[in-house]
Amino acid sequence: MDSNLIKEMIQKVISDANVEVYDTTGTFDHFKVVVISNIFKDMTLIKRHKLIYKILNQYITKEIHALQIVAQTQEEFHNE
């Protein structure tokens, strides 16, 4: 799976998002996604993750075997 495709898919749905995608093992099937967007304001962690999984659903367990998600608002990201 191409990291750029993952990034494009997320940005297509969450247009204001800053997205970084990392291939964590070099095998093109284990990824870490960092998604920064104010769409996550007032969303629980579970709802944030569900949104990302919904976007990438057609690839989960096929081309994507492991997915680590960091989903934060701009404020949360800058306060870390």
PDB file of N, CA, C and O in Angstrom:
ATOM      1  N   MET A   1       0.855  -1.181   0.000  1.00  0.00           N
ATOM      2  CA  MET A   1       0.000   0.000   0.000  1.00  0.00           C
ATOM      3  C   MET A   1       0.894   1.234   0.000  1.00  0.00           C
ATOM      4  O   MET A   1       1.905   1.280   0.700  1.00  0.00           O
ATOM      5  N   ASP A   2       0.527   2.192  -0.759  1.00  0.00           N
ATOM      6  CA  ASP A   2       1.299   3.424  -0.886  1.00  0.00           C
ATOM      7  C   ASP A   2       0.881   4.425   0.198  1.00  0.00           C
ATOM      8  O   ASP A   2      -0.305   4.712   0.355  1.00  0.00           O
ATOM      9  N   SER A   3       1.837   4.943   0.930  1.00  0.00           N
ATOM     10  CA  SER A   3       1.581   5.932   1.983  1.00  0.00           C
ATOM     11  C   SER A   3       0.863   7.151   1.441  1.00  0.00           C
ATOM     12  O   SER A   3      -0.014   7.703   2.105  1.00  0.00           O
ATOM     13  N   ASN A   4       1.225   7.576   0.242  1.00  0.00           N
ATOM     14  CA  ASN A   4       0.595   8.753  -0.359  1.00  0.00           C
ATOM     15  C   ASN A   4      -0.888   8.535  -0.628  1.00  0.00           C
ATOM     16  O   ASN A   4      -1.686   9.464  -0.501  1.00  0.00           O
ATOM     17  N   LEU A   5      -1.262   7.309  -1.001  1.00  0.00           N
ATOM     18  CA  LEU A   5      -2.671   6.999  -1.239  1.00  0.00           C
ATOM     19  C   LEU A   5      -3.462   7.101   0.064  1.00  0.00           C
ATOM     20  O   LEU A   5      -4.572   7.632   0.078  1.00  0.00           O
ATOM     21  N   ILE A   6      -2.898   6.599   1.146  1.00  0.00           N
ATOM     22  CA  ILE A   6      -3.553   6.707   2.453  1.00  0.00           C
ATOM     23  C   ILE A   6      -3.761   8.180   2.798  1.00  0.00           C
ATOM     24  O   ILE A   6      -4.847   8.578   3.219  1.00  0.00           O
ATOM     25  N   LYS A   7      -2.730   8.975   2.621  1.00  0.00           N
ATOM     26  CA  LYS A   7      -2.809  10.409   2.913  1.00  0.00           C
ATOM     27  C   LYS A   7      -3.889  11.080   2.074  1.00  0.00           C
ATOM     28  O   LYS A   7      -4.688  11.858   2.597  1.00  0.00           O
ATOM     29  N   GLU A   8      -3.919  10.786   0.784  1.00  0.00           N
ATOM     30  CA  GLU A   8      -4.909  11.381  -0.119  1.00  0.00           C
ATOM     31  C   GLU A   8      -6.329  10.996   0.268  1.00  0.00           C
ATOM     32  O   GLU A   8      -7.233  11.831   0.219  1.00  0.00           O
ATOM     33  N   MET A   9      -6.534   9.737   0.654  1.00  0.00           N
ATOM     34  CA  MET A   9      -7.869   9.269   1.025  1.00  0.00           C
ATOM     35  C   MET A   9      -8.372  10.005   2.264  1.00  0.00           C
ATOM     36  O   MET A   9      -9.536  10.401   2.325  1.00  0.00           O
ATOM     37  N   ILE A  10      -7.500  10.187   3.243  1.00  0.00           N
ATOM     38  CA  ILE A  10      -7.900  10.889   4.466  1.00  0.00           C
ATOM     39  C   ILE A  10      -8.182  12.354   4.163  1.00  0.00           C
ATOM     40  O   ILE A  10      -9.181  12.903   4.627  1.00  0.00           O
ATOM     41  N   GLN A  11      -7.313  12.989   3.390  1.00  0.00           N
ATOM     42  CA  GLN A  11      -7.493  14.414   3.070  1.00  0.00           C
ATOM     43  C   GLN A  11      -8.725  14.663   2.201  1.00  0.00           C
ATOM     44  O   GLN A  11      -9.306  15.747   2.241  1.00  0.00           O
ATOM     45  N   LYS A  12      -9.118  13.671   1.426  1.00  0.00           N
ATOM     46  CA  LYS A  12     -10.319  13.815   0.597  1.00  0.00           C
ATOM     47  C   LYS A  12     -11.567  13.944   1.477  1.00  0.00           C
ATOM     48  O   LYS A  12     -12.492  14.684   1.142  1.00  0.00           O
ATOM     49  N   VAL A  13     -11.589  13.227   2.597  1.00  0.00           N
ATOM     50  CA  VAL A  13     -12.738  13.258   3.501  1.00  0.00           C
ATOM     51  C   VAL A  13     -12.610  14.376   4.538  1.00  0.00           C
ATOM     52  O   VAL A  13     -13.589  15.052   4.855  1.00  0.00           O
ATOM     53  N   ILE A  14     -11.397  14.565   5.063  1.00  0.00           N
ATOM     54  CA  ILE A  14     -11.151  15.600   6.076  1.00  0.00           C
ATOM     55  C   ILE A  14     -10.263  16.652   5.419  1.00  0.00           C
ATOM     56  O   ILE A  14      -9.042  16.640   5.574  1.00  0.00           O
ATOM     57  N   SER A  15     -10.895  17.555   4.686  1.00  0.00           N
ATOM     58  CA  SER A  15     -10.152  18.468   3.809  1.00  0.00           C
ATOM     59  C   SER A  15      -9.202  19.412   4.535  1.00  0.00           C
ATOM     60  O   SER A  15      -8.198  19.827   3.956  1.00  0.00           O
ATOM     61  N   ASP A  16      -9.492  19.764   5.790  1.00  0.00           N
ATOM     62  CA  ASP A  16      -8.609  20.689   6.496  1.00  0.00           C
ATOM     63  C   ASP A  16      -7.497  19.970   7.270  1.00  0.00           C
ATOM     64  O   ASP A  16      -6.733  20.612   7.991  1.00  0.00           O
ATOM     65  N   ALA A  17      -7.405  18.666   7.128  1.00  0.00           N
ATOM     66  CA  ALA A  17      -6.459  17.879   7.934  1.00  0.00           C
ATOM     67  C   ALA A  17      -5.019  18.022   7.471  1.00  0.00           C
ATOM     68  O   ALA A  17      -4.724  18.092   6.278  1.00  0.00           O
ATOM     69  N   ASN A  18      -4.135  18.065   8.459  1.00  0.00           N
ATOM     70  CA  ASN A  18      -2.712  17.870   8.211  1.00  0.00           C
ATOM     71  C   ASN A  18      -2.470  16.382   8.464  1.00  0.00           C
ATOM     72  O   ASN A  18      -2.727  15.886   9.561  1.00  0.00           O
ATOM     73  N   VAL A  19      -1.982  15.681   7.461  1.00  0.00           N
ATOM     74  CA  VAL A  19      -1.855  14.231   7.552  1.00  0.00           C
ATOM     75  C   VAL A  19      -0.415  13.823   7.271  1.00  0.00           C
ATOM     76  O   VAL A  19       0.197  14.263   6.298  1.00  0.00           O
ATOM     77  N   GLU A  20       0.104  12.981   8.139  1.00  0.00           N
ATOM     78  CA  GLU A  20       1.407  12.352   7.922  1.00  0.00           C
ATOM     79  C   GLU A  20       1.205  10.852   8.017  1.00  0.00           C
ATOM     80  O   GLU A  20       0.512  10.373   8.914  1.00  0.00           O
ATOM     81  N   VAL A  21       1.802  10.110   7.104  1.00  0.00           N
ATOM     82  CA  VAL A  21       1.677   8.657   7.096  1.00  0.00           C
ATOM     83  C   VAL A  21       3.075   8.065   7.108  1.00  0.00           C
ATOM     84  O   VAL A  21       3.933   8.444   6.311  1.00  0.00           O
ATOM     85  N   TYR A  22       3.290   7.133   8.019  1.00  0.00           N
ATOM     86  CA  TYR A  22       4.595   6.493   8.170  1.00  0.00           C
ATOM     87  C   TYR A  22       4.457   4.994   7.967  1.00  0.00           C
ATOM     88  O   TYR A  22       3.586   4.357   8.558  1.00  0.00           O
ATOM     89  N   ASP A  23       5.320   4.433   7.129  1.00  0.00           N
ATOM     90  CA  ASP A  23       5.411   2.986   6.973  1.00  0.00           C
ATOM     91  C   ASP A  23       6.320   2.510   8.102  1.00  0.00           C
ATOM     92  O   ASP A  23       7.534   2.707   8.039  1.00  0.00           O
ATOM     93  N   THR A  24       5.755   1.893   9.124  1.00  0.00           N
ATOM     94  CA  THR A  24       6.505   1.615  10.348  1.00  0.00           C
ATOM     95  C   THR A  24       7.461   0.439  10.253  1.00  0.00           C
ATOM     96  O   THR A  24       8.361   0.310  11.083  1.00  0.00           O
ATOM     97  N   THR A  25       7.284  -0.423   9.254  1.00  0.00           N
ATOM     98  CA  THR A  25       8.148  -1.600   9.147  1.00  0.00           C
ATOM     99  C   THR A  25       8.900  -1.694   7.821  1.00  0.00           C
ATOM    100  O   THR A  25       9.789  -2.531   7.666  1.00  0.00           O
ATOM    101  N   GLY A  26       8.543  -0.835   6.869  1.00  0.00           N
ATOM    102  CA  GLY A  26       9.174  -0.903   5.549  1.00  0.00           C
ATOM    103  C   GLY A  26       8.585  -1.986   4.666  1.00  0.00           C
ATOM    104  O   GLY A  26       9.126  -2.289   3.602  1.00  0.00           O
ATOM    105  N   THR A  27       7.476  -2.572   5.103  1.00  0.00           N
ATOM    106  CA  THR A  27       6.851  -3.658   4.339  1.00  0.00           C
ATOM    107  C   THR A  27       5.570  -3.221   3.623  1.00  0.00           C
ATOM    108  O   THR A  27       4.885  -4.048   3.020  1.00  0.00           O
ATOM    109  N   PHE A  28       5.246  -1.938   3.685  1.00  0.00           N
ATOM    110  CA  PHE A  28       4.095  -1.351   2.999  1.00  0.00           C
ATOM    111  C   PHE A  28       2.751  -1.922   3.464  1.00  0.00           C
ATOM    112  O   PHE A  28       1.782  -1.924   2.705  1.00  0.00           O
ATOM    113  N   ASP A  29       2.690  -2.408   4.713  1.00  0.00           N
ATOM    114  CA  ASP A  29       1.421  -2.904   5.240  1.00  0.00           C
ATOM    115  C   ASP A  29       1.190  -2.568   6.720  1.00  0.00           C
ATOM    116  O   ASP A  29       0.132  -2.876   7.268  1.00  0.00           O
ATOM    117  N   HIS A  30       2.169  -1.944   7.360  1.00  0.00           N
ATOM    118  CA  HIS A  30       2.048  -1.486   8.742  1.00  0.00           C
ATOM    119  C   HIS A  30       2.276   0.030   8.748  1.00  0.00           C
ATOM    120  O   HIS A  30       3.340   0.511   8.358  1.00  0.00           O
ATOM    121  N   PHE A  31       1.263   0.771   9.195  1.00  0.00           N
ATOM    122  CA  PHE A  31       1.336   2.224   9.089  1.00  0.00           C
ATOM    123  C   PHE A  31       0.974   2.922  10.392  1.00  0.00           C
ATOM    124  O   PHE A  31       0.226   2.404  11.222  1.00  0.00           O
ATOM    125  N   LYS A  32       1.530   4.107  10.533  1.00  0.00           N
ATOM    126  CA  LYS A  32       1.124   5.043  11.568  1.00  0.00           C
ATOM    127  C   LYS A  32       0.609   6.268  10.837  1.00  0.00           C
ATOM    128  O   LYS A  32       1.298   6.818   9.978  1.00  0.00           O
ATOM    129  N   VAL A  33      -0.603   6.697  11.176  1.00  0.00           N
ATOM    130  CA  VAL A  33      -1.150   7.916  10.594  1.00  0.00           C
ATOM    131  C   VAL A  33      -1.333   8.951  11.697  1.00  0.00           C
ATOM    132  O   VAL A  33      -1.855   8.661  12.773  1.00  0.00           O
ATOM    133  N   VAL A  34      -0.893  10.150  11.397  1.00  0.00           N
ATOM    134  CA  VAL A  34      -1.084  11.276  12.300  1.00  0.00           C
ATOM    135  C   VAL A  34      -1.996  12.252  11.562  1.00  0.00           C
ATOM    136  O   VAL A  34      -1.640  12.790  10.513  1.00  0.00           O
ATOM    137  N   VAL A  35      -3.177  12.468  12.132  1.00  0.00           N
ATOM    138  CA  VAL A  35      -4.174  13.317  11.495  1.00  0.00           C
ATOM    139  C   VAL A  35      -4.517  14.451  12.464  1.00  0.00           C
ATOM    140  O   VAL A  35      -5.028  14.218  13.560  1.00  0.00           O
ATOM    141  N   ILE A  36      -4.228  15.669  12.040  1.00  0.00           N
ATOM    142  CA  ILE A  36      -4.494  16.843  12.856  1.00  0.00           C
ATOM    143  C   ILE A  36      -5.603  17.650  12.179  1.00  0.00           C
ATOM    144  O   ILE A  36      -5.434  18.149  11.066  1.00  0.00           O
ATOM    145  N   SER A  37      -6.738  17.767  12.870  1.00  0.00           N
ATOM    146  CA  SER A  37      -7.873  18.493  12.297  1.00  0.00           C
ATOM    147  C   SER A  37      -8.819  18.898  13.416  1.00  0.00           C
ATOM    148  O   SER A  37      -8.980  18.178  14.402  1.00  0.00           O
ATOM    149  N   ASN A  38      -9.431  20.037  13.255  1.00  0.00           N
ATOM    150  CA  ASN A  38     -10.413  20.481  14.236  1.00  0.00           C
ATOM    151  C   ASN A  38     -11.750  19.759  14.101  1.00  0.00           C
ATOM    152  O   ASN A  38     -12.654  19.979  14.907  1.00  0.00           O
ATOM    153  N   ILE A  39     -11.882  18.903  13.094  1.00  0.00           N
ATOM    154  CA  ILE A  39     -13.077  18.068  12.987  1.00  0.00           C
ATOM    155  C   ILE A  39     -13.202  17.155  14.211  1.00  0.00           C
ATOM    156  O   ILE A  39     -14.298  16.705  14.546  1.00  0.00           O
ATOM    157  N   PHE A  40     -12.078  16.887  14.872  1.00  0.00           N
ATOM    158  CA  PHE A  40     -12.069  15.994  16.021  1.00  0.00           C
ATOM    159  C   PHE A  40     -12.535  16.654  17.321  1.00  0.00           C
ATOM    160  O   PHE A  40     -12.708  15.981  18.337  1.00  0.00           O
ATOM    161  N   LYS A  41     -12.734  17.966  17.283  1.00  0.00           N
ATOM    162  CA  LYS A  41     -13.189  18.668  18.492  1.00  0.00           C
ATOM    163  C   LYS A  41     -14.510  18.051  18.960  1.00  0.00           C
ATOM    164  O   LYS A  41     -15.421  17.841  18.159  1.00  0.00           O
ATOM    165  N   ASP A  42     -14.604  17.770  20.237  1.00  0.00           N
ATOM    166  CA  ASP A  42     -15.785  17.175  20.868  1.00  0.00           C
ATOM    167  C   ASP A  42     -16.049  15.725  20.442  1.00  0.00           C
ATOM    168  O   ASP A  42     -17.125  15.195  20.720  1.00  0.00           O
ATOM    169  N   MET A  43     -15.094  15.079  19.778  1.00  0.00           N
ATOM    170  CA  MET A  43     -15.221  13.661  19.430  1.00  0.00           C
ATOM    171  C   MET A  43     -14.425  12.840  20.428  1.00  0.00           C
ATOM    172  O   MET A  43     -13.328  13.227  20.831  1.00  0.00           O
ATOM    173  N   THR A  44     -14.981  11.708  20.821  1.00  0.00           N
ATOM    174  CA  THR A  44     -14.224  10.795  21.680  1.00  0.00           C
ATOM    175  C   THR A  44     -13.104  10.158  20.865  1.00  0.00           C
ATOM    176  O   THR A  44     -13.120  10.195  19.635  1.00  0.00           O
ATOM    177  N   LEU A  45     -12.147   9.584  21.553  1.00  0.00           N
ATOM    178  CA  LEU A  45     -11.042   8.899  20.881  1.00  0.00           C
ATOM    179  C   LEU A  45     -11.565   7.777  19.988  1.00  0.00           C
ATOM    180  O   LEU A  45     -11.086   7.590  18.869  1.00  0.00           O
ATOM    181  N   ILE A  46     -12.535   7.042  20.482  1.00  0.00           N
ATOM    182  CA  ILE A  46     -13.101   5.931  19.698  1.00  0.00           C
ATOM    183  C   ILE A  46     -13.752   6.449  18.418  1.00  0.00           C
ATOM    184  O   ILE A  46     -13.569   5.853  17.356  1.00  0.00           O
ATOM    185  N   LYS A  47     -14.506   7.541  18.495  1.00  0.00           N
ATOM    186  CA  LYS A  47     -15.151   8.092  17.297  1.00  0.00           C
ATOM    187  C   LYS A  47     -14.118   8.603  16.298  1.00  0.00           C
ATOM    188  O   LYS A  47     -14.311   8.487  15.088  1.00  0.00           O
ATOM    189  N   ARG A  48     -13.033   9.161  16.799  1.00  0.00           N
ATOM    190  CA  ARG A  48     -11.954   9.619  15.911  1.00  0.00           C
ATOM    191  C   ARG A  48     -11.363   8.451  15.146  1.00  0.00           C
ATOM    192  O   ARG A  48     -11.166   8.519  13.933  1.00  0.00           O
ATOM    193  N   HIS A  49     -11.081   7.370  15.875  1.00  0.00           N
ATOM    194  CA  HIS A  49     -10.494   6.188  15.242  1.00  0.00           C
ATOM    195  C   HIS A  49     -11.472   5.543  14.261  1.00  0.00           C
ATOM    196  O   HIS A  49     -11.078   5.099  13.183  1.00  0.00           O
ATOM    197  N   LYS A  50     -12.740   5.495  14.640  1.00  0.00           N
ATOM    198  CA  LYS A  50     -13.747   4.929  13.738  1.00  0.00           C
ATOM    199  C   LYS A  50     -13.822   5.699  12.432  1.00  0.00           C
ATOM    200  O   LYS A  50     -13.996   5.105  11.368  1.00  0.00           O
ATOM    201  N   LEU A  51     -13.691   7.014  12.505  1.00  0.00           N
ATOM    202  CA  LEU A  51     -13.720   7.832  11.291  1.00  0.00           C
ATOM    203  C   LEU A  51     -12.557   7.465  10.365  1.00  0.00           C
ATOM    204  O   LEU A  51     -12.747   7.303   9.159  1.00  0.00           O
ATOM    205  N   ILE A  52     -11.369   7.337  10.925  1.00  0.00           N
ATOM    206  CA  ILE A  52     -10.200   6.982  10.112  1.00  0.00           C
ATOM    207  C   ILE A  52     -10.354   5.577   9.544  1.00  0.00           C
ATOM    208  O   ILE A  52     -10.057   5.346   8.372  1.00  0.00           O
ATOM    209  N   TYR A  53     -10.817   4.636  10.365  1.00  0.00           N
ATOM    210  CA  TYR A  53     -11.048   3.271   9.883  1.00  0.00           C
ATOM    211  C   TYR A  53     -12.095   3.233   8.779  1.00  0.00           C
ATOM    212  O   TYR A  53     -11.962   2.468   7.825  1.00  0.00           O
ATOM    213  N   LYS A  54     -13.136   4.051   8.901  1.00  0.00           N
ATOM    214  CA  LYS A  54     -14.176   4.100   7.867  1.00  0.00           C
ATOM    215  C   LYS A  54     -13.591   4.580   6.541  1.00  0.00           C
ATOM    216  O   LYS A  54     -13.926   4.049   5.482  1.00  0.00           O
ATOM    217  N   ILE A  55     -12.728   5.573   6.600  1.00  0.00           N
ATOM    218  CA  ILE A  55     -12.099   6.109   5.389  1.00  0.00           C
ATOM    219  C   ILE A  55     -11.255   5.043   4.699  1.00  0.00           C
ATOM    220  O   ILE A  55     -11.259   4.935   3.473  1.00  0.00           O
ATOM    221  N   LEU A  56     -10.531   4.259   5.494  1.00  0.00           N
ATOM    222  CA  LEU A  56      -9.588   3.273   4.946  1.00  0.00           C
ATOM    223  C   LEU A  56     -10.151   1.856   4.913  1.00  0.00           C
ATOM    224  O   LEU A  56      -9.420   0.905   4.635  1.00  0.00           O
ATOM    225  N   ASN A  57     -11.440   1.708   5.193  1.00  0.00           N
ATOM    226  CA  ASN A  57     -12.062   0.402   5.381  1.00  0.00           C
ATOM    227  C   ASN A  57     -11.761  -0.616   4.282  1.00  0.00           C
ATOM    228  O   ASN A  57     -11.497  -1.780   4.582  1.00  0.00           O
ATOM    229  N   GLN A  58     -11.795  -0.204   3.035  1.00  0.00           N
ATOM    230  CA  GLN A  58     -11.608  -1.163   1.938  1.00  0.00           C
ATOM    231  C   GLN A  58     -10.202  -1.767   1.914  1.00  0.00           C
ATOM    232  O   GLN A  58      -9.975  -2.778   1.249  1.00  0.00           O
ATOM    233  N   TYR A  59      -9.256  -1.153   2.636  1.00  0.00           N
ATOM    234  CA  TYR A  59      -7.883  -1.652   2.647  1.00  0.00           C
ATOM    235  C   TYR A  59      -7.497  -2.349   3.951  1.00  0.00           C
ATOM    236  O   TYR A  59      -6.477  -3.035   4.006  1.00  0.00           O
ATOM    237  N   ILE A  60      -8.307  -2.177   5.002  1.00  0.00           N
ATOM    238  CA  ILE A  60      -7.988  -2.778   6.298  1.00  0.00           C
ATOM    239  C   ILE A  60      -8.075  -4.301   6.170  1.00  0.00           C
ATOM    240  O   ILE A  60      -9.029  -4.836   5.604  1.00  0.00           O
ATOM    241  N   THR A  61      -7.078  -4.977   6.697  1.00  0.00           N
ATOM    242  CA  THR A  61      -6.874  -6.438   6.664  1.00  0.00           C
ATOM    243  C   THR A  61      -6.488  -6.972   5.281  1.00  0.00           C
ATOM    244  O   THR A  61      -6.195  -8.159   5.138  1.00  0.00           O
ATOM    245  N   LYS A  62      -6.487  -6.120   4.278  1.00  0.00           N
ATOM    246  CA  LYS A  62      -6.032  -6.543   2.952  1.00  0.00           C
ATOM    247  C   LYS A  62      -4.632  -5.968   2.732  1.00  0.00           C
ATOM    248  O   LYS A  62      -3.632  -6.644   2.974  1.00  0.00           O
ATOM    249  N   GLU A  63      -4.568  -4.717   2.271  1.00  0.00           N
ATOM    250  CA  GLU A  63      -3.272  -4.073   2.073  1.00  0.00           C
ATOM    251  C   GLU A  63      -2.711  -3.470   3.358  1.00  0.00           C
ATOM    252  O   GLU A  63      -1.498  -3.308   3.487  1.00  0.00           O
ATOM    253  N   ILE A  64      -3.580  -3.140   4.306  1.00  0.00           N
ATOM    254  CA  ILE A  64      -3.147  -2.582   5.588  1.00  0.00           C
ATOM    255  C   ILE A  64      -3.375  -3.642   6.667  1.00  0.00           C
ATOM    256  O   ILE A  64      -4.516  -3.994   6.964  1.00  0.00           O
ATOM    257  N   HIS A  65      -2.298  -4.144   7.246  1.00  0.00           N
ATOM    258  CA  HIS A  65      -2.412  -5.181   8.280  1.00  0.00           C
ATOM    259  C   HIS A  65      -2.354  -4.605   9.680  1.00  0.00           C
ATOM    260  O   HIS A  65      -2.877  -5.208  10.617  1.00  0.00           O
ATOM    261  N   ALA A  66      -1.729  -3.451   9.840  1.00  0.00           N
ATOM    262  CA  ALA A  66      -1.651  -2.806  11.154  1.00  0.00           C
ATOM    263  C   ALA A  66      -1.726  -1.298  10.939  1.00  0.00           C
ATOM    264  O   ALA A  66      -1.121  -0.751  10.017  1.00  0.00           O
ATOM    265  N   LEU A  67      -2.483  -0.644  11.815  1.00  0.00           N
ATOM    266  CA  LEU A  67      -2.673   0.795  11.682  1.00  0.00           C
ATOM    267  C   LEU A  67      -2.660   1.437  13.061  1.00  0.00           C
ATOM    268  O   LEU A  67      -3.511   1.153  13.904  1.00  0.00           O
ATOM    269  N   GLN A  68      -1.689   2.298  13.273  1.00  0.00           N
ATOM    270  CA  GLN A  68      -1.614   3.087  14.502  1.00  0.00           C
ATOM    271  C   GLN A  68      -2.134   4.477  14.154  1.00  0.00           C
ATOM    272  O   GLN A  68      -1.708   5.077  13.167  1.00  0.00           O
ATOM    273  N   ILE A  69      -3.061   4.988  14.975  1.00  0.00           N
ATOM    274  CA  ILE A  69      -3.712   6.254  14.672  1.00  0.00           C
ATOM    275  C   ILE A  69      -3.454   7.277  15.769  1.00  0.00           C
ATOM    276  O   ILE A  69      -3.638   7.000  16.954  1.00  0.00           O
ATOM    277  N   VAL A  70      -3.025   8.461  15.353  1.00  0.00           N
ATOM    278  CA  VAL A  70      -2.986   9.633  16.222  1.00  0.00           C
ATOM    279  C   VAL A  70      -3.929  10.635  15.571  1.00  0.00           C
ATOM    280  O   VAL A  70      -3.668  11.116  14.468  1.00  0.00           O
ATOM    281  N   ALA A  71      -5.026  10.949  16.256  1.00  0.00           N
ATOM    282  CA  ALA A  71      -6.028  11.869  15.715  1.00  0.00           C
ATOM    283  C   ALA A  71      -6.262  12.955  16.748  1.00  0.00           C
ATOM    284  O   ALA A  71      -6.819  12.701  17.816  1.00  0.00           O
ATOM    285  N   GLN A  72      -5.835  14.166  16.423  1.00  0.00           N
ATOM    286  CA  GLN A  72      -5.901  15.260  17.384  1.00  0.00           C
ATOM    287  C   GLN A  72      -6.407  16.540  16.735  1.00  0.00           C
ATOM    288  O   GLN A  72      -6.334  16.722  15.519  1.00  0.00           O
ATOM    289  N   THR A  73      -6.926  17.424  17.591  1.00  0.00           N
ATOM    290  CA  THR A  73      -7.251  18.774  17.133  1.00  0.00           C
ATOM    291  C   THR A  73      -5.951  19.569  17.065  1.00  0.00           C
ATOM    292  O   THR A  73      -4.917  19.128  17.566  1.00  0.00           O
ATOM    293  N   GLN A  74      -6.011  20.730  16.450  1.00  0.00           N
ATOM    294  CA  GLN A  74      -4.836  21.600  16.391  1.00  0.00           C
ATOM    295  C   GLN A  74      -4.350  21.937  17.806  1.00  0.00           C
ATOM    296  O   GLN A  74      -3.151  21.905  18.084  1.00  0.00           O
ATOM    297  N   GLU A  75      -5.288  22.257  18.686  1.00  0.00           N
ATOM    298  CA  GLU A  75      -4.934  22.628  20.057  1.00  0.00           C
ATOM    299  C   GLU A  75      -4.249  21.472  20.794  1.00  0.00           C
ATOM    300  O   GLU A  75      -3.236  21.674  21.464  1.00  0.00           O
ATOM    301  N   GLU A  76      -4.795  20.279  20.670  1.00  0.00           N
ATOM    302  CA  GLU A  76      -4.195  19.109  21.331  1.00  0.00           C
ATOM    303  C   GLU A  76      -2.775  18.860  20.808  1.00  0.00           C
ATOM    304  O   GLU A  76      -1.859  18.559  21.573  1.00  0.00           O
ATOM    305  N   PHE A  77      -2.621  18.990  19.514  1.00  0.00           N
ATOM    306  CA  PHE A  77      -1.306  18.751  18.903  1.00  0.00           C
ATOM    307  C   PHE A  77      -0.270  19.743  19.400  1.00  0.00           C
ATOM    308  O   PHE A  77       0.871  19.368  19.671  1.00  0.00           O
ATOM    309  N   HIS A  78      -0.653  20.993  19.520  1.00  0.00           N
ATOM    310  CA  HIS A  78       0.288  22.038  19.940  1.00  0.00           C
ATOM    311  C   HIS A  78       0.540  22.048  21.442  1.00  0.00           C
ATOM    312  O   HIS A  78       1.515  22.647  21.897  1.00  0.00           O
ATOM    313  N   ASN A  79      -0.316  21.399  22.217  1.00  0.00           N
ATOM    314  CA  ASN A  79      -0.137  21.359  23.663  1.00  0.00           C
ATOM    315  C   ASN A  79       0.680  20.163  24.147  1.00  0.00           C
ATOM    316  O   ASN A  79       0.927  20.023  25.345  1.00  0.00           O
ATOM    317  N   GLU A  80       1.094  19.313  23.231  1.00  0.00           N
ATOM    318  CA  GLU A  80       1.885  18.137  23.625  1.00  0.00           C
ATOM    319  C   GLU A  80       3.332  18.510  23.854  1.00  0.00           C
ATOM    320  O   GLU A  80       4.145  17.649  24.191  1.00  0.00           O
TER     321      GLU A  80
END
